Amino acid sequence: MQIIERLGNIQIPDFHELGGKIYWLDFLKKKEYDVSEGYAIPKCFFERFISENNIDINSYNNKLVFKYDEIRQSIYKNDFPEEMKNTLYGVFSALKSPLIVRSSSSYEDMEDYSCAGMFSSVNGVNDFEQFLNAIKICWISSFNESIDYYIKNTRDFAISLLVQEELNYEFGGVAFSANPISGNANEILIESSISGPKAVVTGAGEIDNILVRKYEEEELEPVFLKIKETLLVLEGYFGTYVDMEWLYNGEILYILQARPVTTIEKNQQSYVDVDDDAAMTYQLKNLSGVHSRWLEKKKKVRKCCKQNDIKIGGFYYWFRDNDPEADSIDEILNLMPNANSFEVHDGKKVLLVPKEDVKETVKQYAASVLRIAESVPTEYCGFASVIDDKYYIEVAKGGFTAFYSGEFEVTKYVLDSNGRKESSDEKYFDEEYFYDGKWWTKHAIERTLVSLSDEIIKEVIRITSTVNKNFENARIEWLLNENGVYLFDITVENDKLLSKYGEGKIISAGKCCGNAKVLKDITVFDDYIDKISIRMGYQLIQMEADERIKKIKDSLYIDEGDIVVCEYPNEKLAVILDKAKGFIFERGSLLCHFAIILRERHIPAVVYSNALDRIKDSQMVSISDGEVKIEK
């Protein structure tokens, strides 16, 4: 790395070289958070200073007594060599005064100890000589008996420094993503003062405290809402609870510092039910890697289900450090007696494991925390949503791959607000997807009419209605087996579904006109993408950046503004969303994942029978309110 680099532009950030303060502020500035302009002076700059001045730190240590005063005096009285002084003048001239010089030791802001307030910072720096003195003052603060006593080990005295423009503020303070007093991780504690964060961290000012519910919606002032949102993102970056020093000025939230919270006790349990409020009081560094379908925000969905007697699959975290022999696994499995197989997830991959193999499988993982979830047996599956006070239900035989593969026409119902059928379109299945112990596999079955009884329809409606009262515009995914109807997942749409969607032709409303791009075989996507799936959490931004995705786009020759004509709304078509002006499908599910993506992007899409036979490549076609017109 260069000897001194600008914050937000450090080429090779090294935590040990730069310290936690610089490392994380550089990271956050690269993520476009508001961080004051500044430069990082790495500890090698200090090492060069003592080398150029022939200062031998070891000579001040006789193993019985370290001569702190003598070494501090030696460093302070020596001058910067001319070359180093010129480099520092360049830094000073590039920033607007007043400046603040801050320590950034690799011993600060650690998970085991924070060294809070033990290293010096100097603010109000207005001239160059004052700047040089401030650097020395921060350096010599490392030679401190209190720090040695606190850390209780031999350490490197060299520290990095951070030079920043000092900010004006209306008020500022400190915020914790978990309550450090009670240990409750469902609470965010925000401390603020009109005298700024220094008044808070020193305890010298008038301080206001506010407790914010972490995973619940509340009416908050904009600054506190922004602090809450920022802390939740920072937890993901740090992999644990964080505390943040902040300033607020002109509707901008500036981050001064972010570090792990060091005061919350480690969980001692062998496993925990994710729906238990206690689950969120454990260190998120243990849990953040193994969240998938039921993130904290969906913990509210599960709570809603339990309060309203809606069946859901079991879901537990298991802590290896507290149960290295996995003795508690049998107990976990007994809590889910109806399951024959389970998802085991270590934060990187998910395995579907037969019940009798779960314990041995768990032992083979190296992760400290595993998610163990019930894989609910599935006879039928489906989607359901509320459309202009009417209920729209889609059903398939077997697992959800029946929808995602696009190979089947699915059964559909439209019901009024009282649950009476307005229309039904029931389909026969002679194949289904079933779980074979490893994955969902297709096999032949006796020809079966997929038809729901009035009792089952009533329960699907009850679940859909209950969820929509709590989560507006929610599309639910449900499963049916001999034990009844289970809620599998929900997706909340950005826009309200309207009655025109229930007519069966419109997948995504809108009008467009363009040249048809006919894709008779969309398995081209499978040639390059192995299990890339929106429903499995693969982000669109990753799909757009992936080299394989670029190769697919190049191979398809889709011009920007083309209307794509193909069999069904396969979610892997998301890779060409940046080019397609609209979509025409031969068949399709209104509530499948790709349909939702199209509606969110406001890209028109319709179902048009035998489209592949009726539309030729490059023909001019138009879509308008579900109708397709073809230029002859």
RACORDA-V949155 format. One record per residue. RES is the residue in one small letter. PHI is phi in degrees with one decimal (* if undefined). NEAR is the number of other C-alpha atoms within 8 Angstrom. Layout:
RES,PHI,NEAR / RES,PHI,NEAR
//
This chain:
m,*,5 / q,-63.9,4 / i,-64.1,8 / i,-136.2,8 / e,-130.9,10 / r,-75.7,10 / l,-61.9,13 / g,93.2,10 / n,-134.4,8 / i,-76.9,10 / q,-70.8,5 / i,-128.1,5 / p,-64.9,7 / d,-121.5,8 / f,-59.0,9 / h,-66.5,7 / e,-75.5,10 / l,-98.6,20 / g,84.0,16 / g,-64.4,16 / k,-62.9,14 / i,-67.7,13 / y,-54.4,12 / w,-77.9,10 / l,-68.5,15 / d,-62.6,12 / f,-59.3,9 / l,-70.1,12 / k,-66.2,12 / k,-64.8,9 / k,-84.0,6 / e,71.4,6 / y,-77.4,9 / d,-81.6,10 / v,-130.5,10 / s,-59.4,11 / e,-61.3,9 / g,-175.4,11 / y,-131.6,12 / a,-101.1,14 / i,-104.4,13 / p,-69.5,13 / k,-65.5,12 / c,-64.1,10 / f,-68.5,10 / f,-63.7,12 / e,-62.2,9 / r,-68.3,8 / f,-60.1,10 / i,-70.3,11 / s,-69.2,8 / e,-63.7,8 / n,-99.0,8 / n,54.1,6 / i,-94.9,9 / d,-106.1,7 / i,-62.4,7 / n,-62.0,6 / s,-68.9,6 / y,-94.3,11 / n,-122.8,10 / n,-103.4,8 / k,73.6,5 / l,-99.4,5 / v,-137.6,6 / f,-95.4,8 / k,-85.4,8 / y,-60.9,10 / d,-63.1,6 / e,-67.0,8 / i,-68.1,12 / r,-62.9,10 / q,-65.5,8 / s,-63.3,9 / i,-67.5,11 / y,-69.3,11 / k,-80.2,6 / n,-81.8,7 / d,-96.2,6 / f,-74.5,7 / p,-58.6,8 / e,-56.6,6 / e,-63.3,6 / m,-65.9,8 / k,-64.3,9 / n,-64.8,8 / t,-62.5,8 / l,-67.6,8 / y,-65.7,9 / g,-61.8,8 / v,-65.5,9 / f,-60.5,9 / s,-72.0,7 / a,-80.3,6 / l,-112.9,11 / k,-90.0,7 / s,-76.6,8 / p,-78.2,10 / l,-110.0,14 / i,-126.6,13 / v,-105.9,16 / r,-127.1,11 / s,-73.4,13 / s,-145.4,14 / s,-78.5,13 / s,-69.2,13 / y,-92.3,10 / e,-83.9,13 / d,60.3,13 / m,-89.0,12 / e,-69.3,8 / d,-87.7,5 / y,-155.0,10 / s,-102.4,10 / c,53.3,11 / a,-59.4,7 / g,76.8,5 / m,-84.2,8 / f,-100.7,10 / s,-85.9,10 / s,-131.6,10 / v,-127.9,11 / n,-111.1,9 / g,68.2,8 / v,-84.9,13 / n,-117.2,9 / d,-128.9,6 / f,-67.5,8 / e,-62.6,6 / q,-62.4,9 / f,-63.4,12 / l,-62.8,8 / n,-65.9,9 / a,-63.1,12 / i,-61.7,10 / k,-64.2,10 / i,-61.1,11 / c,-67.8,16 / w,-60.4,12 / i,-73.6,11 / s,-65.4,10 / s,-69.4,11 / f,-87.3,9 / n,-142.2,8 / e,-62.3,7 / s,-64.4,7 / i,-66.2,10 / d,-61.1,11 / y,-66.4,7 / y,-69.1,7 / i,-77.8,7 / k,61.9,6 / n,-159.2,5 / t,-72.2,5 / r,-138.3,5 / d,-87.8,5 / f,-80.9,6 / a,-70.4,11 / i,-129.7,16 / s,-86.5,17 / l,-128.1,18 / l,-120.1,13 / v,-110.6,12 / q,-136.0,12 / e,-70.5,13 / e,-77.0,11 / l,-99.5,5 / n,-77.9,5 / y,-154.2,9 / e,-85.8,10 / f,-165.2,13 / g,-162.7,15 / g,171.4,17 / v,-130.0,14 / a,-135.0,13 / f,-116.1,15 / s,-77.7,16 / a,-141.3,14 / n,-66.5,13 / p,-73.3,11 / i,-85.8,4 / s,-91.3,5 / g,80.1,10 / n,-81.4,10 / a,-81.5,12 / n,-84.0,12 / e,-117.3,12 / i,-102.8,15 / l,-104.8,14 / i,-117.9,13 / e,-113.8,12 / s,-138.8,14 / s,-152.7,15 / i,-70.2,8 / s,-90.7,10 / g,91.0,14 / p,-65.1,15 / k,-62.3,8 / a,-65.3,14 / v,-76.8,16 / v,-70.5,8 / t,-90.8,7 / g,75.9,6 / a,-94.2,6 / g,-112.1,9 / e,-76.8,9 / i,-119.3,9 / d,-106.3,7 / n,-111.2,8 / i,-139.3,7 / l,-101.8,8 / v,-119.0,10 / r,-72.8,10 / k,-67.3,10 / y,-115.0,8 / e,-124.3,5 / e,-78.7,5 / e,-139.6,6 / e,-78.9,4 / l,-127.0,7 / e,-62.1,6 / p,-52.4,6 / v,-64.9,10 / f,-73.8,9 / l,-64.6,9 / k,-66.0,9 / i,-63.0,10 / k,-59.4,12 / e,-61.5,8 / t,-65.8,8 / l,-61.9,13 / l,-64.3,9 / v,-70.3,8 / l,-62.2,9 / e,-56.4,13 / g,-65.9,9 / y,-67.8,6 / f,-80.8,10 / g,73.1,11 / t,-163.8,13 / y,-66.6,14 / v,-131.4,15 / d,-120.3,13 / m,-135.6,13 / e,-89.7,13 / w,-144.9,14 / l,-129.8,15 / y,-127.4,13 / n,-154.5,11 / g,57.9,5 / e,67.1,6 / i,-113.3,7 / l,-96.0,12 / y,-98.4,12 / i,-95.7,14 / l,-92.4,11 / q,-168.5,10 / a,-141.9,12 / r,-155.9,11 / p,-67.8,12 / v,-76.8,12 / t,-109.3,9 / t,-109.9,5 / i,-94.5,8 / e,-66.1,6 / k,-75.2,6 / n,-59.9,6 / q,-113.3,5 / q,-81.4,7 / s,-79.1,10 / y,-156.8,10 / v,-150.9,10 / d,-76.7,9 / v,-61.8,11 / d,-79.6,8 / d,-76.1,8 / d,-56.6,8 / a,-63.7,6 / a,-58.9,10 / m,-83.5,12 / t,-91.5,11 / y,-91.4,12 / q,-53.3,12 / l,-66.9,11 / k,-63.5,10 / n,-81.1,11 / l,-107.9,11 / s,-61.6,10 / g,-76.9,10 / v,-113.7,12 / h,-75.9,10 / s,-140.3,6 / r,-63.9,6 / w,-101.2,8 / l,-71.2,8 / e,-54.4,7 / k,-63.8,8 / k,-88.9,9 / k,-59.2,11 / k,-64.9,9 / v,-65.1,9 / r,-64.8,10 / k,-63.4,9 / c,-59.4,10 / c,-63.7,11 / k,-67.2,9 / q,-71.9,7 / n,-115.9,7 / d,55.8,6 / i,-101.7,10 / k,-69.3,10 / i,-140.5,9 / g,-74.1,10 / g,-70.2,8 / f,-157.2,10 / y,-135.2,12 / y,-100.4,13 / w,-117.1,11 / f,-105.8,12 / r,-60.3,12 / d,-59.3,6 / n,-94.6,8 / d,-152.5,10 / p,-61.0,7 / e,-90.9,5 / a,61.0,10 / d,-65.0,8 / s,-82.7,9 / i,-60.9,9 / d,-59.2,8 / e,-65.8,8 / i,-62.6,10 / l,-64.4,9 / n,-68.0,7 / l,-77.3,7 / m,-128.8,9 / p,-66.7,6 / n,-86.0,5 / a,-90.6,11 / n,-100.1,8 / s,-145.0,12 / f,-139.8,14 / e,-84.8,13 / v,-119.1,14 / h,-130.6,12 / d,-110.4,13 / g,97.0,9 / k,-120.5,7 / k,-138.7,6 / v,-114.5,9 / l,-114.6,8 / l,-94.7,12 / v,-125.0,13 / p,-58.4,10 / k,-52.6,10 / e,-69.5,5 / d,-105.0,8 / v,-60.8,12 / k,-61.1,10 / e,-68.5,7 / t,-63.7,9 / v,-57.2,10 / k,-65.2,9 / q,-82.1,6 / y,-77.4,7 / a,-97.9,5 / a,-63.6,7 / s,-78.1,8 / v,-132.6,12 / l,-123.0,15 / r,-99.6,14 / i,-117.8,12 / a,-128.3,11 / e,-68.5,12 / s,-93.2,11 / v,-72.4,9 / p,-54.9,7 / t,-129.1,11 / e,-98.0,11 / y,-124.7,12 / c,-139.8,15 / g,-176.4,12 / f,-116.4,13 / a,-153.4,16 / s,-154.4,13 / v,-100.2,15 / i,-125.4,13 / d,49.4,7 / d,66.4,7 / k,-112.0,11 / y,-103.0,15 / y,-116.1,13 / i,-125.2,11 / e,-119.8,13 / v,-137.9,12 / a,-137.2,14 / k,-81.7,12 / g,82.3,12 / g,-87.7,15 / f,-65.5,10 / t,-59.4,8 / a,-58.1,14 / f,-79.3,12 / y,-69.6,9 / s,-73.0,8 / g,74.5,12 / e,-81.3,6 / f,-121.5,8 / e,-81.2,8 / v,-102.0,11 / t,-70.7,13 / k,-134.7,11 / y,-131.3,13 / v,-122.3,13 / l,-129.0,13 / d,-77.4,11 / s,-63.2,8 / n,-96.4,5 / g,87.8,10 / r,-83.9,7 / k,-67.4,9 / e,-97.1,8 / s,-157.5,7 / s,-146.6,9 / d,-138.0,7 / e,-91.8,10 / k,-117.2,10 / y,-92.4,8 / f,-120.3,12 / d,-117.7,9 / e,-142.3,10 / e,-151.6,13 / y,-97.1,14 / f,-133.9,11 / y,-83.5,9 / d,-98.7,7 / g,100.8,8 / k,-127.4,8 / w,-158.7,7 / w,-82.7,10 / t,-125.7,8 / k,-87.1,8 / h,-145.6,8 / a,-76.7,7 / i,-134.1,9 / e,-64.3,6 / r,-51.1,8 / t,-130.7,8 / l,-81.0,8 / v,-83.7,12 / s,-137.1,7 / l,-97.0,6 / s,-70.5,6 / d,-59.5,6 / e,-66.1,6 / i,-68.2,10 / i,-58.8,10 / k,-60.1,9 / e,-69.8,9 / v,-61.6,11 / i,-63.4,11 / r,-61.0,8 / i,-63.8,10 / t,-61.3,14 / s,-64.3,9 / t,-63.5,9 / v,-64.9,12 / n,-69.9,11 / k,-68.8,7 / n,-99.3,7 / f,-136.9,8 / e,-62.9,8 / n,60.8,13 / a,-88.1,14 / r,-98.7,14 / i,-101.5,13 / e,-109.8,12 / w,-131.8,14 / l,-125.0,14 / l,-131.2,12 / n,-143.4,10 / e,-63.9,5 / n,-92.3,5 / g,120.6,8 / v,-95.7,12 / y,-113.9,11 / l,-81.2,12 / f,-99.7,10 / d,-168.1,8 / i,-133.9,8 / t,-131.0,7 / v,-95.9,9 / e,-82.3,10 / n,-71.2,6 / d,-115.7,7 / k,-70.2,7 / l,-73.5,9 / l,-111.1,8 / s,-59.3,9 / k,-62.2,6 / y,-68.3,14 / g,-71.9,11 / e,-74.4,7 / g,96.1,8 / k,-98.6,11 / i,-86.1,15 / i,-92.1,15 / s,-144.0,13 / a,-69.1,13 / g,140.4,11 / k,-127.2,9 / c,-160.8,10 / c,-145.4,10 / g,-179.1,11 / n,-79.3,12 / a,-76.4,15 / k,-112.8,11 / v,-89.6,12 / l,-110.1,8 / k,-70.4,8 / d,-133.1,6 / i,-90.2,9 / t,-69.7,6 / v,-55.7,8 / f,-66.6,10 / d,-70.2,8 / d,-64.9,7 / y,-113.2,9 / i,-113.4,9 / d,-103.0,6 / k,61.3,4 / i,-72.7,8 / s,-150.1,9 / i,-59.9,11 / r,-68.5,6 / m,-93.3,6 / g,92.0,7 / y,-75.9,10 / q,-75.7,7 / l,-58.1,9 / i,-63.5,6 / q,-69.5,8 / m,-63.6,10 / e,-71.4,9 / a,-89.8,8 / d,-67.4,8 / e,-62.1,6 / r,-63.8,8 / i,-66.0,13 / k,-60.8,10 / k,-66.0,8 / i,-61.0,11 / k,-59.4,11 / d,-63.5,8 / s,-74.7,6 / l,-91.2,6 / y,52.9,6 / i,-87.6,10 / d,-82.0,7 / e,-61.9,8 / g,102.7,10 / d,-71.0,14 / i,-103.7,15 / v,-82.5,13 / v,-114.9,15 / c,-156.2,15 / e,-68.6,12 / y,-155.8,9 / p,-77.8,12 / n,-74.2,9 / e,-61.7,10 / k,-71.1,9 / l,-66.2,10 / a,-57.4,8 / v,-68.4,11 / i,-112.7,8 / l,-62.0,8 / d,-72.3,6 / k,-107.3,10 / a,-74.2,14 / k,-90.2,15 / g,-168.5,13 / f,-135.2,13 / i,-123.7,13 / f,-112.4,16 / e,-72.8,13 / r,-151.1,10 / g,175.8,11 / s,-98.1,11 / l,-65.3,9 / l,-107.9,11 / c,-71.7,11 / h,-62.4,9 / f,-68.5,11 / a,-61.1,13 / i,-64.7,10 / i,-60.8,8 / l,-62.0,12 / r,-66.3,13 / e,-65.1,10 / r,-87.6,6 / h,57.7,9 / i,-101.8,13 / p,-60.9,16 / a,-154.4,16 / v,-140.0,14 / v,-99.2,14 / y,-139.5,11 / s,-55.9,7 / n,54.1,7 / a,-58.8,13 / l,-67.8,12 / d,-87.9,6 / r,-90.6,6 / i,-117.8,11 / k,-99.6,9 / d,-59.4,8 / s,77.7,8 / q,-63.8,11 / m,-78.2,10 / v,-132.0,13 / s,-136.4,11 / i,-120.7,16 / s,-153.1,9 / d,52.1,8 / g,89.5,11 / e,-96.1,8 / v,-113.9,9 / k,-117.7,7 / i,-116.5,9 / e,-76.6,6 / k,-74.9,3
//
